[in-house]
Amino acid sequence: MLYELLRSPMNIGNLTIKNRTVMTAAELSLGQINGEATEMMMDYYEERAKGGVGMIITGCCRVDDMNPASFTQLAMTHDYQIPSVRELVNRVHRHGAKLCVQLHHAGRQGYGCCNNSIPLVIPLVKAIPSSAKLLFKCAPALMGLEQKGIGFALQAPSKGEISKHAGTRIRAMTKREIKKQIQNFIEAAVRCQKAGVDAVELHGTHGYLLQQFMSPHTNKRTDEYGGSFENRMRFIDEIIQGIRQRCGKDFPIIVRISGDEMYDRIGRPGVGFGLDTGIEIARHLEKQGVDALNVSSGSYDAYNYWLETASFEPGWRKHLAKAIKARVSIPVIAVNYVRSPEQAEAQLREGCQDFIGSSRNWICDPHWMAKVENGCPEEIRRCIGCVNCMRSMVTEAALYGDHAKCALNVGVAHEEEYFNMPKEGRDRLVVVVGAGPAGLTAANTLAMRGFRVVVLEKGEKAGGQVITAAACPTKEKLYWSIEDLMVGIQKLGVEVRLNTEATADSVLAMKPYAVVVATGGEALRPRSIPGIDQSHVFTAPQIIMGEKTIANANVVVVGSGITGLETAEILGERGNRITVLEMGKEIAPGGWHQIVDDELTRINHEATTFKCSAKLLHIHETTVEVENLASRATETIPADYVVLSMGVRPINHLAAELNGKTKVITVGDAVKSGTIASACHSAHEAAMTIK
C-alpha cells in the first residue's frame, strides 16, 4: 500500500486519529467579535474534514477578552460560546476527523488596539452592528499611535524588548495577573471539553505568552515564575495541572513548542534558547503528563524560521522534531515544511515525527489527504510558500474586518459557494488568451461553472511572468502554481493550446460566447528617461532569464522591489559592483517584510550599495545621473550597465481590438501589475461575472 504509514491510525492519549495528518493551527480571522464560531469558520473547517485530514487544530482561540490577538478570533472565555463550538465539533466529526482547539494568549506579540477593548466592543456591536465597521476603520490608526508609545501596554512576563511584529509597549505582569491567566487557560479548556472538543493545544511557540515565559530572552523575572528553568516552566506547568484536575486524565493535552528559537539564524547568537533547551522543555512537559508535543521553531522576532518563504528547502528543520522524538515517548507532531506525500512518508519512516502537521497545505488544498487516499496525489495543489496567507492576515484581516487569503486557493473562507458553484455555463465556449496564473485561474473557475474553455498561449509553456519569477535563485517552487493549475484545468476538460498566437480575427473565428484576456505585461522602460534606449540598458527579466549576462562590471539596478533585489542577487554572484536605486524612502517599499528579509539574506552586501530617495535622471555611456529627492542634490554613479526593474506595463491591445465584437473581460497583469495572489483572485472574481 502506498504511503502506508501516512495512512495508518495512531493515538494521542486515548484519542484515535484515523491517519497521520494534522491540520495545524493558522489564524485566518474567521470568527465573530464576541468569539463565537461563524458559518464561514464552520464551512472552512468542515471542508478540510471532508478532505480527509485526521485532526484539525483550530486557529488561535483566545482565553482572555482583555488580551486578544485579533478582533475576530475564536474564543472560549464565556459559556455562551460553547454551542457554536459544539456545532463546529459535530460538523468536523461527520467526516471522521477530530477537532482540537488551540488555546492562546499573544503576550508581547499582540495588538494594543485590541487590548482591553473587546469587553466594551462586544455589547456595542451587539446593540449597533454597524459599529464594527467603525472599529475596523479606526484600529489601524490606533495601532500607529501604539507604535509611537501611545496606548495600552501589553502583558508580558517582564518588561524588555518590544516585539517588532506589532511594536506595542509591554509591561511585566503582576503575580495576580499571572494567576488570572493560568485560570483563564484552565476555564477555556473546561469549556472546550463541555463543547465536545477532542483535545486542546496550548500554544507555547512562535513567541506567544507561554513561550515568553519559557525563554530567558523574554522572561527576566526574579520571582518563582522566572530565573531558573523550573521557574520559567512554572506558568505552563500550573496550567497543565489545572486542566488535568478539572478535565480529567483522559482529556488529551497537546503543547506546541519551539525546538529552537532560532535567534542565531538572524544574527543574534546567544539570545533565547536553542535545541538543547528545546529538548529539555519537551522532556519536562512529558513528565507533566501532556499527551503529545507539536514541535515548531522560532518566534515573530525570527519570523521566517517558523513560517518559511519559498526559498526554504522542504524538511529543512526536521532535525528539531527528530531530536525531540528521540528523547520522549509521547507522540510528536511537526510541520517541517512538508509539501508532498512522498516527503511525508519518508519523514515518518525516518523517525522524524509521528504526525505530519501542516496548516498551509490544507489552506491551499483542503482535499490534500483525500487525493492521497484516492490514489491521485498528482492532483494536489501545492503551497508555494508565498506567505500571502500571513501577509493578508496582518494587512487585511486581523484589524480590518476581513479574513486571510491563500494566493492559489481562491475559495478559502467561501467553501460553501466555491465547491457548489452553479453549473450555468451550458457548455458555451469561452476563450482564455494567456496561460499565466490569471488565465489559468479564470479557466478553472469557468470550467467549474460548466463552460467549455479553450486556453490560447503564445509561448511554448504555460506560466507567463511566473516563469521569470521561478527562474530566480531558490524560487523554483513558484512554478508549482502553474503546474498544479494545469493539472486541475485539464482534469476539468479545458483545452490548452500552446505555441498559439491569438489575434482578434483568430479568436472571433472560434465564435466564443466570451473572451478572457490574460495577456500579462512587459517590463517597463520609461521613454522619459534620457539614454534609456542605449545598448547597455537591460530589463530585469533579461538578466533573470539569462538572456543577458553581466560579470565584473559596475551595474546600476533601478528599482528595489522584490524583482530588483532578485536581480541584484544574481548580479552579485557574478562579481559585479552593484548600486540599487530606489525612489522610496526605504528598500522594497510596500513589500511584505518576510519576502524582503529573506531576499536580503542572499544579496552580496559587500558588493551592493542601496540608495533610497534616489531618482534616475539620465543614463550616460558609462555613468548615470541621480537626484537625491530629500536634499535635491545630484550625483554621478559609475555604470557600465543599467538594469531596469521599474515595474510592469499591461499588454492589453487584444482586449481593445475585441471590444464591442464579443463579451470581453481583462484580468491579471493585463489590467494592473500585481502578485500571483492578486492575479488569481481578480481572475476568479472576473470569471464569476460572465453570465
N, C-alpha and C positions, 0 to 999 in steps of 0.2 A: 504494500500500500504506500503510495506517495505521501510524503510529509506525515509519516506515522506518528512521530512524537507531537508534532504541531496539532494534530487532530485528536490526540488522546486526552482523556479526562484527568483531572488532578484535584486534590482537595486543598483548601486553605482552611485550617481548623477542621470543623465538621461540615464545611460547605463544599459541595462538589461543583467544580467548574467543568463544563462539558468539553472544552478544549483548552489549549494553552494560550489563548489570546485574551488580552485585557485592553479595552479602550481606556487609556489613562486620562486623567483629568485635563481639560482645557477649557478655560472660561471664555464663553462667547457672548455673554450678556443677553441671555435669553429669558431671564426671569422678570418678575414684576418688582416694583419698588417696595412692596410690602413683603417680599421674599417668597411669595408663592410661585409654584411652577406654572408656566403658561402652556397653552395648547401648542404653541410653537416649540417650546422645550420638549414637550412630550412627543411630538411628531419627530423631532430631531433624534432623540434617543431611541425611540421605538424603531425607526428605520435602521439604525445600527444593530439593534437586536434582531430584526428581520434578516439582516445581512450576515448573521452567523457568529458574531463575536461572543466569546464565552462570558465575559463580565464587563460591565460598564462602570467606570468611576466618574461620577458627575464632575462638572466644573466646580470651582471652589464655592463652598457653602458657608456663609458667614455664621459665626457663633455669637456675635455681638453687634447689635444695631448701631452702637456708638462708634464702631471702628470697622466699617465695611471696606471692601476693596473696590466696589463699584456700586452704582445705584440699583442695578437690576440683576444682581446675582441671587441665586437660590439662598434661602435662609432657613435655619432651624432654631429660631430664637423665641418663637411663640407656638402654643398649641394649635392655633388656627392654621398654621402652615402644614400640619400633619396630613389633612385629607388630600391636598393636591399632590404631595409626595407619595401617598399611598396609591393614588391613581397612576402616577408615573411608574411605581414598582409593578403594579398589575399589568401595565402595557408592555413593560420590558419582559416580565415573566411569561407572557403569552407565547413568546418565541424561544423560550428555553434559556434565555440569558439571565444572569444575576446582576443585581444593582447594588453598588457600593456608593455611599455619599462621602465626599471629601470635606472634612471639617477644617476650617481655615481662618486665620487671622493674619492680616498683612503686616502689622507692626510698622517698622520704619519705611516699608515699601508701599504704604497706602497713599491715598489722596486726601489731603487735608480738607478739601471742599466736601467730601463725604463724611468726614469725621464729625461726630456729634450732631449731624443734621438729619439722619434718617428718622429718628423718633418724631421729629417735627414735620418732616416731609410726608410721612405715611398718612396721617389724618388729613393733611392739606390736600393731597392728591385724591384721597377718597371722597372728600367733600367737593373739590373742584378739579375734575380730571384734567382739564386743560392746563392746570398749573404745572404739570410735568414738563410741558414744552418750555415754559419759562425757566424751570430748573435747569434743563439741558442747555438752554441758551446761555445761562449765567455761569454754569460750572467751569467752563474753560477759562473764563476771565478770572474767576476766583482762584483757579489753580495758578494763574500767572502772578497773582498777588502773593500766594503762598511761597512761590519760588523766590520772592523778594523778602521773605521773612514775616509776612503779614498774614495772620490767621492762626487757627488752632495747630498746636504741635501734635505729632503722632506719638502714640505709645511705643516704647522700645524697652529692652532690658536695661539699657543705660544710655546716657547721653553720649554721643560720639559722632562718627562720620555720617553725614546725611546721604541717603540713597540717591544716586543720580537718576534713578527711574522717575521719581516724582519731584525730587528736590525740596521736599517739605521739611520744616524743622522737626526735630524729635526731642523727646524728653524721657527721662527714666521713669519707669512705672513704680508706684509705691507698692509696698508689700500687700496692702489691702487690694489694690488693683490686680496684682498677680493672683491672689486667692480668688478674686471675682472672675478672672479669665479662666482659671482652672475649672471653676464651677460652670462657666458658660460652655466650655467644651463638653463637660460631662452631661449637662442638661440637653445639649444638642444631640448627643449620641443616644440618650434615652428617647428623645422624640423620634429619631431615626428608627429605633427598634419598634416603637409603637406604630410607625408607618409601614412596617413590614420590610424595611430595608435589610439586605442580606449581610452587609458589613459596613464598617466605617473606616475611612482612611484619615489619619492625622497628617496634615501637610507640613512636614518637617524639612522641606528643602526649598531650593530656588530663592533663598534669602528671606523667607517669611518668618513670622514671630517665633515659631518653635525652633527653627534653625538659628535664629538670632540668639536665643538662649544657649544653644549648644556651642556656638562658635566663640572662641576667645577674642575674635576681632570685634564682635558686636556686643559681647557681654563683659562688661568691666565692673560688675557688681562686686561688693565686698561682703555681702551677707550670705545666707545659706543658699541663695539662688545664683551665685556667681563665684568665680575663682577656680576652684578645683574642678576636674572633670565630673566628679559625682555631683557637685553643687550645680554645675551648668546643666546637668541632666535632670535635676530635681523637678523642674517645671513640667516636662513631659511625663516624668515618672508619676507624678501625682494625678495627672490627667488619666493615664492608663489605669492606675489603681482605682480611681473613682468610677471609670466606666465599667471595670470588672465588678465592682461592688454593686453597681446599680443595674447592669445589664446581664450579669452572669458570665460564667467562664466559657459558655458555648457561643457567645456573640462575637464573631470574628473582628479583630482589630488589626489593621494594616498600618504601617508607618512608612511614609515616603521620606527618604533621607538623601543627603548628599554624600556620595562616597568620597568626594574631594571638592573643596570649594573653588579650586582652580585659579586662585589669585596669582599663582606663579605664571599661568598662561597669559596674564595681562600685564606682566612686568612688575609684579609685586610679590616676589618670593618672601616667604616667612610670615605672610599675612594669613589669618584664618587657619583652617586645618586641611591636611592632605589625607591620603588614603589610609595611613596608619590609624589616624583618629577616626576615619570613616568606618574602619573595621571594628574599632573599639566601641563606637556608637552602636553598630549593628549587634555585636555580641551582648552589649548591655541591654538593649531592647529585647533581645530574645530572652534574657533572664527575667525581664519584667513580664513576660508572658504574652507578648504580641504574637499574632498568628502568621504574619508574613511581612516581608520588607519589600518596598518598592524603591530600587536604587537608581538615583539620578545623580546630578552633579551641579556645581556652580551656584550662582545667585544672580540677581539683577545687576550686581556690580561686574560680574563676568558673564554677561548676557549670552554671548554666542557659545558658551560652554555648557549651557543647559538646553538652549533652543538653537540648533545648528542652522547655518545657512547652507546654500547649495554647494559650497566649496569643500565641505567636510566629507570624509570618506565614510560610507556605511560601516557601522561597527567600531568606529574609532575609539569609543570609550567602554567597550565590552570588558576590558580588563578590570574595571572597578567592580562590576557585579560579580565577575568570576572570582575575584579575590575575596569578596564578602561571602559568596555562596560556599566557598571552601572552608569558611570558619564558622558557619551557622548550620543548624539542622532544620530550620523552618524554610518554607518556600520563598524564593527570590523572584520578584517581578522586575523587569528592567526594559527601558526603551531601546537604548543602544543604536538608535538611528537605523532600524531595520527597514528595508524597502522592498524585500521580496520574500516569498515563502521559502525559497531555497536558502537564503541567508538566515531566516528564522529557524528552519530545521537544523541548519549547521550549528547555530549557536546553542540550541537546546542539546544537541548531541555532544558538543564540546564542553558542556557543563558550565556555560556562562550564566545561565539563568534557568528558572523553571517555567516562567511565563513570559511570553512576548508581549511587551507593552508598547502601545503607540497611541497617541491622540491624532496626529496629523494623517496617518494612514487612513483612519476611519472618518476623519473630516473630509478628506479628498475622495475616498471611495467607501461609502457605508456598507457595501456588499463585498468588501475585501475577502473575508473568510468564506463567504458563500461561494465565491468564484474558485477558491482553493478546493472546497468540498465538492464542487460540481465538476472538477477536472478542467477548468478553463482559467488558470492563473494568468494567462497571457492577456486576458481582458481587464485586469486590474488597472485602474487609473492611479498611477504612482504620484506620490507627493514629490515635488521637485525642490523642496527646501527654500522656496522663495520668501518665506516668513510673512506672506501677506496676511495670514490669519492673525498674527500678533500685531502687525502694523495697523490693521483695520480695527482690532480690538482697542488699541490705545488711542488711535486718532479719530475713530468714527463711532465707537461703541460705548466704552466704559463711562464716559462723562457726557455722551452726546445723544443717548436715547436710541441708537441703532444697535445692530448686532455685528459681530465679527464675520468676515467673509473669507472663503477659500478662493484662491485665484482661479482654479480649474473647475471646481465643483460649484456651479452657479446655483445649485439647488439647496445649498446649506441654509437651514432655518426656513425653508419653504418646501419641505419634503412632500407634504400632502398635495400641493399644487404641481410640483415638479414631476413626481412619479405618477401623477394621474392627469397628465395633460389631455385636453380634449382632442380626439383624433378627427380633426376637422379639415385636414389637408385634402382629402378626397383624391389623392394621387395626382394632384395638379403639379406641374413642373415648375420648380424654382431653380434658377441657375445661380450658382455662387461663383464669383470671379475672385480667385485668390485663396490659397491654401495655407495661410498663416493661422495663428490661433483664433483670430476673429472669424475668418471664413469658415474654419472647421467647426467652431462652436455654433455658428449660425446654422451650418448644415446639420449638425447633431440635433439642435432644437427643432428644426423644420422636419427632419425625418421622424423624430419622436411624435410630432403632431400629425403625421400621415401624409406629408407632401413627398413627391418624388423629386429627389435632389441630384443635380449634377454639378460637380465642382470642376472648374477650369483653372489650371495653374500653369503659367508660362515656364516655370523652372522645371529642372529635372527631378527635384524632390520638394516635398511639402515643407513648410516651415516659415517662409517669409523672413522677417528680421530675427526670428528666434534662431535661425541658422547661424547668424553672425554672433548673437549673444552666447550661444552654446559653444562657439569656437574659442571663446576666451579661456584662459587657463583656469582649470578646476570647475568650469561651468557646464560641463557636458550634460549634466542631469537636466538642464533646462530643455533639452531636445526631447526628453521623455514626454513632455506635454504634447508634442506633435505626434510622436509615435503612438501614444495611447489614444489620442483623439482620432487618428486614422483607423486604428483597430475598432474603435467604437462606432464610427460612422459607417465603416464597411460592413459591420455586423447588421446595421440598420438598413443596408441596401443602397447606400449612397454610392454613386459612381464618381470616381476621381480620375480626371484626365490630366496627366502631367504633360509637360512639353507642349502645351496648347495655349497659344496666344489668343486672348479674347479681344475681338473688335466689336463695335456696335452692330455691324452687319452680321457677323457670325453668331452673336448672341441672339439677335432678333430672329435669325433664320431658324432657331430652335423653338420659336413660338412659346416662350416661357410665360407662365402666369405672373411671375415676379422675378426680379433680379436683385441679388445682394452683391454690392460692390465692396470687396475687401482687398483692394489692390495695394494697401500698405502705404509706405512713404519712402523717401530717399534722404540721404544725409544733406543737411542744409549747407549751402555755400553762398553766403550773402554777397551779392554783387556790389553792395555799397562800400565794401572794404577795398581800398586800392591795393592792387597787386595780388588779389585772391586767385586769379586765373593763371598764375605762373606755374611752371612745370615742377617746382619743388614744394608745391602745396597739395597735400593729400587730405582725404577724409579718414575718420577713424575706422570705418568698415574696411577700407583698403589695407590698413595696417593689420587689423584683426584677422582678416581672411587671407593674409599673406600675399595679396596682390602687389604690394609694395613692401620692400624690406629696407630698413634703415639700420645702420650699425656705426658705432664710434663717431657720432656726429652731435652737433648742437641742435636740439629739436625743441620747438615750442608747441605745446598742446593747448589748443584754445577750447576751454570748457572743462570743468572739473566734476561734471555729473558722473554717474557710475561708468558710462562708456568711456569718458575721458580718463578716469582712473584706471580702467582696464587697459586702455591704450598705453598709458604711462607705465603700467606694469610690464607689458610686452616690450616696450622700448628700453626699459631699464635692464632687461635681461640680455640686451644686445650691446651693452657698453656705451649707450648714449648718455649724454648730459641733457637733462630734461627740465624745461620750465613750463609749469602748468599755470595758465591764466584763467582767472575766474572773476567775472564782473560782480558777483555777490560778495557779501562780507565774510562768508565762510565757505569752506570746501564743500562741494556737493550740496548746495542749498536745496532744501526740500527732500533730500534723500533720507530714507529710513536708516537710522543710526547703525543698526546691525549690519546692513549691507556695506555701508561706508566704512565702519570699523574693520570689517573683515577684509575689505579691499586694501585698506591702508596697511594692514599687516604684511602684505606681499609686495608692496612697492619698494623699490630701492631708494631709500630716503637719502643716502649719501650722494646719489646722482640726481636727485629730483628736488627742485625748488618750487614752492607754491606761492603764487602772488594773487591775493584776493583784492577786491575792489579795483581790478585791472581791466581796462578796456583796450582791445586791439584797435589801433588807429590805421596802421599802414604796414603792408608786408613789402619789404625790400628784397634784394637779391640774396643778401647774407645776414640780414637783421630784420627785426620788427620794431615798430614804434608803438609804445604802450602808454596810456594815460592812467594815472592813479586817480580814481574817482573821488577819493577822500581829500587829497591835497591838490588835485588838478595839475600836479607835476607830470612831466613826460620823461620817459627813459627809453634808451635803445638797448635791445637784448639780442645777443648773437643767435642766429637762426639759420643753420644750413638747410633745415626743413621745417615746415609748418604743417601740423596735423589738426584738422578741424573736427571738433566734437561739440557742435553748437545746436544739436537738436535735429529733428526730422521734419521734412516738408511733406504734406499729404500728396499722394498721387491719386487724383480722382477725376481725371478728364473723361473717363469712360462713363461715369455717372452723369456728367453733363451731357454727353452725346446721347445717352439713353433716355434722359428726362423728357417726359411727355409722350414717349413711344411705348412705354410699358411701366408697370409698377417698379420703382427703384428705391432701395434703401442702401445707404452707405454706412460702413461700420469700421471700427478699429482705427488704425493709423491713417486710413484714407480720409477720416474725419479730423482726428486730432491725435498727435503723438502721445503714447502712453505706455503702460506696462502690459505684461501678459494678462494680469488680472483685469485691468480696465478694458482690454481688447475682448476678453471672453465675456465679461459681464455686459458690456454695451452691446455686443453682438447678440447675445441671448435675448436681451430686452428688445432689441430691434426686430429680431426674428419673430418674437411673440406678437408684434403689431401687424404682421401680414395676415389678413383675414380672407 
